[in-house]
Each structure stands twice: as C-alpha cells, then as structure tokens.
Amino acid sequence: QVQLVESGGDLVQPGGSLRLSCAASGFVFSSYAMKWYRQAPGKERELVATITSSGGGTNYADVVKGRFTISRDNAQSTVYLQMNSLKPEDTDVYYCNAYRPPNYRYWGQGTQVTVSS
C-alpha cells in the first residue's frame, strides 16, 4: 500500500522558518523524483520544488527560489522542504508528490502552512 505522509505544517510569523517532511512507503522511493506542490482554496495546485531520484538535481519555482530547499534521504524514504524567510503569500496546503515516468504518480494528504502575525 502506497503512502505519503506529510508533517511539519504549522502557524509561523512572517520571516520565520519551517521544515516539512514527507515519509514514503509502499514503493521504491529511490526510483522516484519527488516534488512539493502547494494549493490555496479555489486556486490551482502549484509546483514548488522538485528533486531527482538520486537527489543530485533540484529545481524551484521562481517565487520560492533562494528561500526554500528540497532534499531527500533515500535510506529513510523521506523528502524534506526547508522553508525560510516565509511570507504571508506562502500560506497554503503543501502536498508531497512522487513521480516516475511515464505516468506513475502518488500524492500525500497535505499539511497546512499558515504565515501570519
């Protein structure tokens, strides 16, 4: 049974930091690229960050570049998103996604991040 379980979402003040985690099970984690998406109510899901299966390559949305860092631990089947210098516009539900071509995709249930004073 495939599972992606996100954790680490919280209420944080502007300028603060959070680290999200996504624990994977039920598939060969090291064979999948991992992605973090986010979505606000009534808006489309937005790709935030991607990391290759080996962890050797990363990519970020322009709006988070320089503030967020994606990483992974294949031995622990876990992917992380370190979020620094958080802004109110980063408030969203953050989702973990596993992807392997051609069309293997798995999603987590999401974790709420709220940035507010």
C-alpha positions as CSV (number, residue, x, y, z in Angstrom):
1,Q,0.0,0.0,0.0
2,V,1.5,3.3,-1.1
3,Q,1.6,6.0,1.5
4,L,3.0,9.5,1.5
5,V,2.6,11.2,4.9
6,E,3.4,14.9,5.2
7,S,4.2,16.6,8.5
8,G,5.7,19.8,9.8
9,G,3.0,22.3,8.8
10,D,2.2,25.0,11.4
11,L,1.4,28.6,12.1
12,V,4.5,30.8,11.8
13,Q,5.2,34.5,11.8
14,P,6.4,36.3,8.6
15,G,10.2,35.9,8.3
16,G,10.1,32.6,10.2
17,S,11.1,29.1,9.1
18,L,9.5,25.6,8.9
19,R,10.7,22.2,7.7
20,L,8.2,19.9,6.1
21,S,8.7,16.2,5.9
22,C,7.1,13.5,3.7
23,A,7.6,9.9,4.7
24,A,7.1,7.4,1.9
25,S,6.3,3.7,2.0
26,G,4.9,1.0,-0.3
27,F,7.0,1.8,-3.4
28,V,10.7,2.0,-4.3
29,F,11.3,5.5,-3.1
30,S,14.8,5.9,-4.7
31,S,13.3,5.3,-8.1
32,Y,11.0,8.3,-8.0
33,A,11.6,12.0,-8.4
34,M,9.9,13.9,-5.5
35,K,8.0,17.1,-5.7
36,W,6.4,19.6,-3.4
37,Y,3.2,21.3,-4.5
38,R,1.0,23.8,-2.8
39,Q,-2.6,24.9,-3.2
40,A,-4.8,27.6,-1.8
41,P,-8.6,27.2,-1.8
42,G,-10.1,28.0,-5.2
43,K,-6.7,28.0,-6.9
44,E,-4.7,25.6,-9.0
45,R,-2.1,23.4,-7.4
46,E,1.3,25.0,-7.9
47,L,4.7,23.2,-8.3
48,V,7.1,24.5,-5.7
49,A,10.2,22.3,-5.8
50,T,11.5,19.1,-7.5
51,I,14.3,16.8,-6.6
52,T,15.6,13.9,-8.8
53,S,15.5,10.3,-7.7
54,S,19.2,10.4,-6.7
55,G,19.0,13.8,-5.1
56,G,21.6,15.2,-7.5
57,G,19.3,17.7,-9.1
58,T,16.8,20.2,-7.8
59,N,14.5,22.8,-9.3
60,Y,12.4,25.6,-7.8
61,A,9.5,27.9,-8.7
62,D,10.8,31.4,-9.0
63,V,8.6,32.6,-6.1
64,V,10.5,30.4,-3.6
65,K,14.0,30.3,-5.2
66,G,16.6,31.3,-2.6
67,R,14.2,30.7,0.3
68,F,13.2,27.1,0.1
69,T,15.4,24.0,-0.1
70,I,14.3,20.5,-1.1
71,S,16.3,17.5,0.0
72,R,15.8,13.8,0.4
73,D,17.1,10.8,2.4
74,N,16.7,7.7,0.3
75,A,17.8,5.5,3.2
76,Q,14.9,6.9,5.3
77,S,12.4,7.2,2.3
78,T,11.8,10.8,3.3
79,V,11.8,14.1,1.4
80,Y,12.1,17.5,3.1
81,L,11.2,21.0,2.3
82,Q,13.1,23.6,4.3
83,M,11.3,26.9,4.1
84,N,13.0,30.1,5.3
85,S,12.0,33.8,5.1
86,L,8.4,32.8,5.0
87,K,5.9,35.3,3.7
88,P,2.1,35.5,4.1
89,E,1.7,34.5,0.5
90,D,3.3,31.2,1.3
91,T,0.2,30.3,3.2
92,D,-1.2,27.1,1.5
93,V,-1.7,23.4,1.9
94,Y,1.6,21.7,0.9
95,Y,1.5,18.4,-0.8
96,C,4.2,15.8,-1.4
97,N,4.2,14.0,-4.8
98,A,6.2,11.0,-6.1
99,Y,6.7,10.7,-9.8
100,R,8.2,8.2,-12.2
101,P,7.8,8.2,-15.9
102,P,5.7,7.5,-17.8
103,N,2.7,8.1,-15.5
104,Y,3.3,6.8,-12.0
105,R,2.2,9.4,-9.5
106,Y,1.4,9.3,-5.8
107,W,0.1,12.1,-3.6
108,G,0.1,12.7,0.1
109,Q,-2.8,14.2,2.1
110,G,-1.3,17.6,2.6
111,T,-0.1,19.7,5.5
112,Q,-1.3,23.3,6.3
113,V,1.3,26.1,6.4
114,T,0.0,29.4,7.7
115,V,2.2,32.5,7.7
116,S,0.6,35.3,9.8
117,S,1.4,37.7,12.5
